């Protein structure tokens, strides 16, 4: 009886390894990868689906896209091998790899960089007739009612970027009525005047912001000048960005802000040739398809593929990505 149990146990172990591990010498066409993205309504989800589609069409690869809560969840799914690829903010990736901030004591040393996608601009919107003119006006007076501010889901990349951005103005979470709501819920709450300010970190133009401002003009709060310089100095994954005039109802002049990229990351044990083919597909014959996903993805290009990670200072390169960018003369 004992011998039988041992044999069964060994067989199960072999089956488990064959299902979850990426065996050396196994053809990349035989590897099945799950890619974490964002919620179903997010641009990340649509973009990930298209990357998977062109990788299959031009590289013969098998990528299944999964809707998730975004960057932080994708990294945790990858650590559990429930996903092997994912999208994540540069900041989230850096914190996870170095086990700091929201990943304090929880290192994720197996994640690797593939590419940066497109800038996600930080947009804080108020009603056009609101008495909130600048971020400083979000601070409630001593004993006064806190302003309702919504950023996204708790623990999400959206929440983190707004904590970082608002810190440049000396604003912390406890100074606001900090409300976690989904995309659709926050737009509805803003339109119903249940929120004084609504925050997004998203590709431009944003369908959610268009919806929120369709019936009533809005104002976007600027992140510029010395305040922006302070944020950029402290957090190297942000870049200057300008929202064009006329993009949204009520926004009649350009508005300075900051943006953050979106990394495609992968577990280190994915075969080199698999990652190489993902990049050759999306920056080769499939590029126009990826760029055609939305207005925001039009800016996806090989020229900006490294983002702020040219020297691998935010996240190490996967060998397949390193091979691809060396061939293009983009890294040494």
C-alpha positions in Angstrom: 0.0 0.0 0.0 2.8 2.4 0.9 4.6 1.7 -2.3 1.5 2.4 -4.3 1.0 5.8 -2.5 4.6 6.7 -3.2 4.2 5.9 -6.9 1.0 7.9 -7.1 2.7 10.8 -5.4 5.7 10.8 -7.8 3.4 10.6 -10.8 1.4 13.7 -9.5 4.7 15.6 -9.0 5.8 14.8 -12.6 2.4 16.0 -14.0 2.5 19.2 -11.9 6.0 20.1 -13.1 5.1 19.4 -16.7 2.1 21.7 -16.5 3.7 24.6 -14.7 7.4 24.7 -15.6 9.0 25.9 -18.8 11.2 23.0 -19.7 14.6 23.8 -21.3 14.7 23.0 -25.0 10.9 23.2 -25.2 9.8 25.1 -28.4 8.5 28.6 -27.6 5.5 27.8 -29.8 4.5 25.1 -27.3 4.7 27.5 -24.3 1.3 28.8 -23.0 1.5 32.1 -21.2 -1.2 34.0 -19.2 -0.8 37.8 -19.4 -2.4 40.0 -16.6 -3.8 43.3 -17.8 -6.4 45.6 -16.2 -10.2 45.7 -15.8 -12.2 44.9 -18.9 -12.9 48.6 -19.5 -9.3 49.7 -19.4 -7.0 50.5 -22.3 -4.4 48.1 -20.8 -6.8 45.2 -21.3 -7.5 46.1 -24.9 -3.8 46.7 -25.6 -2.7 43.4 -24.0 -5.3 41.5 -26.1 -3.8 43.1 -29.3 -0.3 42.3 -28.2 -1.3 38.7 -27.7 -3.1 38.6 -31.0 -0.1 39.9 -33.1 2.3 37.6 -31.2 0.1 34.7 -32.3 -0.4 36.0 -35.8 3.3 36.8 -36.6 5.2 34.7 -34.0 3.0 31.7 -33.6 2.9 32.3 -29.8 0.2 31.4 -27.3 -0.8 34.3 -24.9 -4.1 34.3 -23.0 -5.0 37.8 -21.6 -6.6 37.9 -18.2 -8.6 40.9 -16.8 -7.2 41.9 -13.4 -6.9 44.8 -11.0 -3.8 46.1 -12.7 0.0 46.3 -12.0 0.3 45.3 -8.4 -2.1 42.3 -8.8 -0.4 41.3 -12.0 3.0 41.0 -10.2 1.4 39.0 -7.4 -0.2 36.7 -9.9 3.1 36.2 -11.7 4.8 35.3 -8.3 2.2 32.6 -7.9 2.7 31.5 -11.5 -1.0 32.2 -12.2 0.3 34.6 -14.8 3.7 34.7 -16.5 3.4 38.1 -18.2 1.7 41.3 -17.1 1.4 45.1 -17.4 2.6 47.2 -14.5 3.6 50.8 -13.8 7.3 51.5 -13.7 7.0 52.5 -10.0 5.1 49.3 -9.1 7.7 47.3 -10.9 10.6 49.0 -9.1 8.9 48.7 -5.7 8.2 45.0 -6.3 11.7 44.1 -7.4 13.3 46.0 -4.6 10.7 44.9 -1.9 9.9 48.5 -0.8 6.8 50.7 -0.4 3.7 48.5 -0.9 5.9 45.5 -1.4 7.9 46.0 1.8 9.4 42.7 2.8 7.9 41.0 -0.3 10.6 40.8 -2.9 9.8 39.9 -6.5 13.2 39.2 -8.0 11.9 37.1 -10.9 10.2 39.9 -12.9 11.9 41.3 -16.0 11.4 44.2 -18.4 10.1 43.7 -22.0 8.9 47.1 -23.1 7.3 50.4 -22.2 4.0 51.1 -24.0 2.5 54.7 -23.9 2.3 57.6 -21.5 -0.6 57.7 -19.0 -1.3 61.3 -18.1 -2.4 62.2 -14.6 -5.6 64.2 -14.8 -7.4 65.7 -11.8 -10.7 67.1 -12.8 -13.2 69.4 -11.0 -16.4 71.0 -12.2 -15.7 74.2 -14.2 -17.6 76.3 -11.6 -15.8 74.7 -8.7 -14.0 76.9 -6.2 -11.1 74.4 -6.5 -8.6 76.2 -8.8 -5.4 74.4 -7.8 -4.3 71.3 -5.8 -3.7 73.6 -2.8 -7.5 74.2 -2.7 -8.1 70.5 -2.1 -6.9 70.9 1.5 -9.8 71.4 3.9 -9.5 74.2 6.4 -8.9 73.2 10.0 -12.1 71.5 11.2 -13.6 71.9 7.8 -15.2 69.2 5.6 -12.8 67.2 3.6 -13.0 67.3 -0.2 -14.1 64.0 -1.9 -11.4 62.7 -4.1 -11.5 59.4 -6.1 -8.5 57.7 -7.6 -9.4 54.1 -8.4 -9.2 50.8 -6.7 -7.5 50.4 -3.2 -3.9 49.2 -3.5 -3.9 49.8 -7.3 -1.3 51.6 -9.3 -3.7 54.5 -9.7 -3.8 55.0 -6.0 0.0 54.9 -5.7 0.6 57.5 -8.5 -1.8 59.9 -6.9 -0.3 59.5 -3.4 3.1 60.3 -5.1 1.8 63.2 -7.1 -0.2 64.8 -4.3 2.9 64.6 -2.0 4.5 67.2 -4.2 1.8 69.6 -3.0 2.1 68.5 0.6 -1.2 66.6 0.5 -1.7 63.3 2.1 -4.5 60.8 2.0 -5.8 61.7 5.5 -6.4 65.3 4.3 -9.0 64.2 1.8 -12.2 62.1 1.7 -10.2 59.4 -0.1 -12.7 57.1 -1.9 -11.9 53.9 -3.8 -14.3 53.4 -6.7 -14.2 51.6 -10.0 -14.0 53.5 -13.3 -17.8 53.6 -13.9 -18.6 54.2 -10.3 -16.3 57.2 -10.0 -17.6 58.8 -13.2 -21.2 58.4 -11.9 -20.3 59.8 -8.5 -18.6 62.9 -10.1 -21.6 63.6 -12.4 -23.9 63.3 -9.4 -21.8 65.9 -7.5 -20.8 63.3 -4.8 -17.1 64.0 -5.5 -15.3 67.4 -5.6 -12.4 65.9 -7.6 -11.8 62.9 -9.8 -8.3 61.6 -10.6 -7.2 59.4 -13.5 -3.9 58.2 -14.7 -4.7 57.2 -18.3 -4.0 57.4 -22.0 -5.2 60.6 -23.8 -7.8 61.3 -24.7 -9.7 59.4 -22.1 -13.2 58.0 -22.7 -14.0 58.2 -19.0 -13.1 61.8 -18.8 -15.1 62.6 -21.9 -18.1 60.8 -20.4 -17.7 62.6 -17.0 -17.5 66.0 -18.8 -20.1 65.4 -21.6 -22.9 67.3 -20.0 -21.0 69.7 -17.7 -17.7 71.6 -18.5 -14.7 70.7 -16.3 -11.4 72.1 -15.3 -8.1 70.1 -15.1 -5.8 71.0 -12.2 -2.3 71.7 -13.4 0.9 70.0 -12.2 3.6 72.3 -13.3 6.4 74.7 -12.3 8.4 74.0 -9.1 5.7 71.5 -7.9 6.3 69.3 -11.0 10.1 69.7 -10.8 9.9 68.4 -7.2 7.9 65.3 -8.2 10.1 64.5 -11.2 13.2 64.8 -9.1 11.9 62.5 -6.4 10.2 59.9 -8.7 12.2 59.3 -11.9 9.5 57.2 -13.6 7.4 60.4 -14.3 7.7 62.6 -17.3 6.4 66.1 -18.2 3.1 66.0 -20.2 0.7 68.5 -21.6 -3.0 68.0 -22.1 -4.0 69.6 -25.4 -6.6 72.4 -25.4 -10.0 71.3 -26.6 -9.6 67.7 -25.7 -12.4 67.8 -23.1 -15.5 69.9 -22.5 -14.4 73.1 -20.7 -10.6 72.6 -21.2 -9.9 75.5 -23.5 -6.2 75.9 -22.9 -3.2 73.4 -22.6 -2.8 72.0 -19.1 0.6 70.9 -17.7 0.8 67.7 -15.8 2.9 64.5 -15.6 2.7 61.1 -17.1 3.8 57.5 -16.2 4.4 54.7 -18.7 3.1 51.2 -18.7 5.6 48.3 -18.7 5.1 44.9 -20.2 6.9 42.6 -17.8 7.6 38.8 -17.7 8.8 36.1 -15.4 12.5 35.4 -16.0 12.0 31.7 -16.8 10.0 32.4 -20.0 12.1 31.2 -22.9 14.4 33.9 -24.5 13.0 33.3 -28.0 9.4 33.7 -26.8 10.1 37.2 -25.5 12.1 38.0 -28.6 9.2 37.0 -30.9 6.7 39.1 -28.8 8.9 42.2 -29.5 9.5 41.4 -33.2 5.8 40.9 -33.7 4.6 44.0 -31.9 7.3 46.3 -33.3 7.3 44.7 -36.7 4.3 43.6 -38.8 1.9 44.0 -35.9 2.8 47.6 -34.9 0.0 49.3 -36.8 -2.5 47.0 -35.1 -1.2 47.8 -31.6 -1.3 51.5 -32.4 -4.8 51.2 -33.6 -6.3 50.0 -30.3 -7.1 53.5 -29.1 -6.1 57.1 -29.4 -3.6 56.6 -26.6 -1.8 53.6 -28.2 -1.0 55.6 -31.3 2.2 56.7 -29.4 3.4 53.1 -29.1 6.7 53.0 -31.0 10.1 51.4 -31.0 11.7 54.8 -30.4 10.0 55.0 -26.9 10.1 51.3 -26.1 12.7 51.6 -23.4 11.0 54.4 -21.5 13.1 55.3 -18.5 14.7 51.9 -18.3 17.5 52.2 -20.9 20.1 51.3 -18.4 18.0 48.8 -16.6 17.9 51.1 -13.6 14.2 50.4 -12.9 14.0 46.7 -13.8 16.4 44.2 -15.4 15.9 43.2 -19.0 14.7 39.8 -19.9 17.4 38.1 -22.1 14.9 38.0 -25.0 14.3 41.7 -24.7 18.1 42.4 -24.4 18.7 40.4 -27.6 16.1 42.4 -29.4 17.2 45.9 -28.3 20.9 45.1 -28.9 20.0 44.1 -32.5 18.3 47.4 -32.9 21.3 49.3 -31.5 19.3 50.7 -28.6 21.3 49.2 -25.8 24.9 47.9 -25.6 
